[in-house]
Amino acid sequence: MMHRDLVLTFERDCWHARGDGLDVEHRELRGLEELIEARLAAGGSVVEVSLKFDTTGLPSWLRQYHGHYCNYTLYVPRRGVTS
C-alpha cells in the first residue's frame, strides 16, 4: 500500500488538496475526493491518502476541534478493482 499526505484547505468557495505533486480543487468535498481518486487510482497498488486540514484558515476558537472534524484518511483502490 502506498501512502500520500495532502493538505486540505477551503479557499474562495472551493476545497483544495495539495501535496506530493498533486493540486486539485472542487466546490464539493466529495467531488474533490473523486478527483484525488482519479489521479491516484491508476497505479498498481492501493493508496492511503491522509488529508490534514490547514488550521491557519480556521477561526482560532475552532482550531481545538480540527483533529476531530477536518482530518481523515481516504483509501483509493487500484483502478478496475472493486471492494
Buried (B, 14 or more C-beta within 10 A) or exposed (E): EEEBEBEBBBEEEBBBBBBEEBEBBBEEBEBBBEBBBEBBBEEEEBBBBBBBBBBEEBEEEEEEEBEEEBEEEBEBBBEEEEE
